[in-house]
Amino acid sequence: MEAARLLREARHDAGISQRELAEHAGIPQPAVARIESGRVRPRVDTLDRLLEACDRGLALVVRPGAGIDRSAMRELLALTPMQRIRRATAEGRNLERLLAGVRR
């Protein structure tokens, strides 16, 4: 969610005006207005301070798929279904050979 909408919703939910938010957060009211209008993108610490004044906070979450090599997925998706079957078959045979060597 963009910072402007996030802050505006938090302030409305807290039932306070821009002026009150500015006073609680120690930030000039015109700066709050610029952030809420989307004209200015606040630094993370500024947004956190403003949200804290609304009894809200920021949380870091790991995005699904973090650390996945998407180039390999794109390469596989570019293949036709038959090409995918052939590749899977070949990789299965390679795995069988590898496991047969380990079992000896």
N, C-alpha and C positions, 0 to 999 in steps of 0.2 A: 504494500500500500504506500502511496506517495506521502511524503512528510506533511504536505499541506493538509491533505484530507485527514490524516491520522491525528494531527494536532487539533484541527478544527473539531473533529468528533470528540476527542478527549476533553476539550474545553467545554463543549456543549453538554457532555455527559456530567461534567463536574459542576455545571450550572454557574460558571463564572464568566465575566466579561474579559475582553482582551486586556483592558487596563488592569483588572485584578490579577490576571495571569502574569502580566508583565511585572507587577509589583512583587508577587510571590517568587518569581524566577529571577528577579533582578536584571531584567532585560527591558530596554525601552519599548513602549507600546507600538510605535511605528515599525519596529523590527518584527514584532509578533504579527502585525498586519501583513508585512511583506512576505513572511514565511507562510502564513495561512492562505494568502492569495496565490502562492506558487511563484512569485517573482524572485524569491531567494530560496536557495537550498541550504538549510542550516547544517552546521557541523554536527556530528553525532553527539558530542557532549552537550551542545546547545539544545538539541532536540530532546535528549534525555532529561536535561534540567527542566525544560518546559513541560514535558510529560509528567515528571515527578511532581510538579506543582499542581497537576490535575489528578494526582494519586494513581498515575499509570507509570509504566516503565518500558524499557526496551529489553528484548531478550534475543540472544543469539541462538539460532537453531541450525543444525546440519541439514542442508538441502538433500532431498533424496537423489541418489545417483552421484554424490560427491566421490571423486576419485575413480570414476569409471572412464575407461578409454572410449570415448564416443566415436572416434575415427574407425575403430574396428566394427562398431555397430553399423555405421553408415556404409562401410564396405560390404558387410553382409546383406544389408537391406537393398543394396544396388543389384544384388544377384537375383536371377530368376529363381523360382521355386526348385526347378530341376538342378540348377547350379548349386543351390544350397544343399540338396540331397546328396549330390555327388561329393561335395566338400565334406559333409558330415560322414559319409561312408568312408572316404579316404582317411579322415582324422580318426575314425573308429578303428580302422585297420592299423594305423600307426600306433594307437594306444594299445591294441592287442599285441603288436610286436614288442613294444616297450615293456609291457607287463610280462610277456613270455621270457624276456631277457632277465628280468628281475627275479623270476621264480627259479631260475637255474641254479 
